[in-house]
Amino acid sequence: MTFGAQQQTPRNRPPARGRTRRFLPLAVAAWVVLEVWLLTLVAGAAGGLTVLALLVAGVVAGSYVIKRAGRRAWQRLTRSLQTTPGAAPAPAPGESGGNALTMLGGLLLMVPGLLSDVAGLLCLFPPTRALLRKTVGRRLNGYAPGPLGDAFQQARMHQADGKVVQGEVVREDEPPARRPDGPQLPR
C-alpha cells in the first residue's frame, strides 16, 4: 500500500437499460395524453355528461367482468381439488381456457379512457382473445425472466409426474450432528 499513488478503479456504471425499460415510461405518458385528448374531443362533441356516463359504464362493466372471471377461476379450482390425483379435471361446458385475458379486459375497462376501453373489449371478444392468447403464448414460449425462469417453466408443466419438491433429507439411522454453537447436553 502506497500513500502517494491513487489506485485506478473501474467506473461503476449502472447496467444498460433495455429498450422496453427505456421506452415504457414514454409509451405510458403518450397513452395518457391520447386518452385525455380523446375524452376532451368526445366531451366537446357529445357533452360532459356523456363522457361521465361512458366512464361510469366502463367501471361497472369492468367490475362485473372481473367478478365473473374470479368466480369461474374459483369454481375451476374447487373442481380440480375434488378430482382424483393424477386425473385431469374435466372442463366445464363452455369453458375455453384461462381467465387472465378476461381479467385484463375487465381491468382495462375499469381504467378511465376510451382507448383502454377498446383494448379491454378486444381482450373480451372471443376471436380477438384467442388471437391475443396465441400471439402472447408464442412470444413467451422460450422466455425465462431472470431468476424466476425455473418457476415460470414449472408453472407451464402439464403432467402431474416430474415435479420437483424442494426439501431436505433426514436420515433416521444417523444421530443428529452436534452444532458447535449449541448447548452441551448431558449424556
C-alpha positions in Angstrom: 0.0 0.0 0.0 1.5 3.3 -1.1 0.2 6.6 0.2 1.2 8.9 -2.7 -0.4 6.9 -5.6 -4.0 6.7 -6.4 -5.5 3.4 -7.3 -7.2 3.0 -10.6 -10.8 1.8 -10.1 -13.1 0.9 -12.9 -16.0 3.3 -13.1 -19.2 1.9 -11.6 -21.7 2.2 -14.4 -25.3 1.3 -13.9 -26.3 -1.7 -16.1 -27.5 -0.8 -19.6 -31.3 -0.4 -19.7 -33.2 -2.4 -22.2 -35.4 -0.9 -24.9 -38.5 -1.8 -23.1 -37.4 -0.2 -19.8 -36.3 2.9 -21.7 -39.4 3.5 -23.8 -42.1 2.2 -21.4 -42.5 5.5 -19.4 -42.7 7.4 -22.7 -45.3 5.0 -24.0 -47.4 5.3 -20.8 -47.2 9.1 -21.0 -48.2 9.1 -24.6 -51.1 6.8 -23.8 -52.4 9.1 -21.0 -52.1 12.2 -23.2 -54.0 10.4 -26.0 -56.7 9.3 -23.6 -57.2 12.8 -22.2 -57.3 14.2 -25.7 -59.9 11.7 -26.9 -62.0 12.4 -23.8 -62.0 16.1 -24.4 -62.8 15.5 -28.0 -65.9 13.4 -27.1 -66.9 15.9 -24.4 -66.8 18.7 -27.0 -68.9 16.7 -29.4 -71.4 14.9 -27.1 -71.2 16.8 -23.8 -69.6 16.2 -20.4 -72.4 14.1 -19.1 -72.0 11.6 -21.9 -68.3 11.3 -21.1 -69.1 10.8 -17.4 -71.7 8.1 -18.3 -69.2 6.3 -20.5 -66.6 6.3 -17.7 -69.1 5.1 -15.1 -70.3 2.4 -17.5 -66.8 1.2 -18.1 -66.1 0.9 -14.4 -69.4 -1.0 -13.8 -68.8 -3.3 -16.8 -65.2 -4.0 -15.8 -66.0 -4.8 -12.3 -68.7 -7.2 -13.5 -66.3 -9.0 -15.8 -63.6 -9.3 -13.2 -66.1 -10.6 -10.6 -67.4 -13.2 -13.1 -63.9 -14.3 -14.1 -62.9 -14.6 -10.5 -65.9 -16.8 -9.8 -65.0 -19.0 -12.8 -61.5 -19.3 -11.5 -62.7 -20.3 -8.0 -65.1 -22.9 -9.5 -62.2 -24.3 -11.6 -60.0 -24.5 -8.5 -62.6 -26.4 -6.4 -63.3 -28.8 -9.3 -59.6 -29.5 -9.6 -59.3 -30.2 -5.9 -62.3 -32.6 -6.0 -60.9 -34.8 -8.7 -58.6 -37.8 -8.0 -54.9 -37.2 -8.1 -53.3 -37.9 -11.4 -56.5 -37.4 -13.4 -57.0 -34.3 -15.4 -60.1 -32.3 -14.3 -62.9 -32.3 -16.9 -63.6 -28.8 -18.2 -67.0 -27.4 -17.7 -69.2 -26.9 -20.7 -68.5 -23.6 -22.5 -65.1 -23.2 -20.7 -62.3 -22.4 -23.1 -59.3 -21.7 -21.0 -57.6 -19.4 -18.6 -59.1 -16.2 -17.2 -56.0 -14.0 -17.5 -57.1 -12.1 -20.6 -60.7 -11.9 -19.3 -59.4 -10.3 -16.1 -57.1 -8.0 -18.1 -60.0 -6.9 -20.2 -62.1 -6.1 -17.2 -59.2 -4.1 -15.7 -58.8 -2.2 -18.9 -62.5 -1.4 -18.9 -62.2 0.0 -15.4 -59.3 2.3 -16.3 -60.8 5.7 -17.3 -60.4 6.3 -21.0 -61.7 5.3 -24.4 -58.6 3.6 -25.8 -58.3 1.4 -22.7 -62.0 0.5 -23.1 -61.4 -0.6 -26.7 -58.3 -2.6 -25.6 -60.4 -4.2 -22.8 -63.2 -5.1 -25.3 -60.6 -6.7 -27.6 -59.5 -8.9 -24.7 -63.1 -9.9 -24.0 -64.2 -10.6 -27.6 -63.6 -14.4 -28.2 -61.9 -14.3 -31.7 -59.5 -11.5 -30.7 -58.9 -13.1 -27.3 -57.9 -16.3 -29.0 -55.6 -14.4 -31.3 -54.1 -12.5 -28.4 -53.6 -15.7 -26.4 -51.9 -17.4 -29.3 -49.6 -14.4 -30.0 -48.6 -13.8 -26.4 -48.1 -17.5 -25.9 -45.8 -17.7 -28.9 -43.8 -14.7 -27.7 -43.5 -16.0 -24.1 -42.7 -19.6 -25.1 -39.0 -19.5 -24.7 -38.8 -16.6 -22.3 -37.4 -17.1 -18.8 -37.5 -13.9 -16.8 -34.3 -13.9 -14.8 -34.2 -15.8 -11.6 -37.8 -16.7 -11.9 -37.1 -18.8 -15.0 -37.4 -22.1 -13.2 -40.7 -21.1 -11.6 -42.0 -20.0 -15.0 -41.1 -23.3 -16.5 -42.6 -25.3 -13.6 -45.9 -23.3 -13.9 -46.2 -24.5 -17.5 -45.9 -28.2 -16.7 -48.9 -30.2 -17.8 -48.3 -33.6 -16.2 -48.5 -34.4 -12.5 -45.4 -36.5 -12.6 -42.0 -34.9 -13.0 -42.5 -32.1 -10.5 -39.6 -31.5 -8.1 -40.4 -31.0 -4.5 -37.8 -28.9 -2.6 -36.9 -30.4 0.7 -34.2 -31.8 3.0 -33.3 -35.5 3.5 -33.3 -36.5 7.1 -31.9 -39.9 7.9 -33.3 -41.6 11.0 -30.4 -44.1 11.4 -27.7 -41.5 12.0 -27.5 -39.5 15.2 -28.0 -35.8 14.7 -24.9 -33.8 14.1 -23.7 -31.6 17.1 -23.9 -28.0 16.5 -20.8 -26.2 17.6 -22.7 -23.2 18.8 -25.4 -25.1 20.6 -25.5 -26.0 24.3 -23.9 -29.2 25.5 -26.4 -31.8 26.6 -25.7 -34.2 29.4 -25.2 -37.8 28.4 
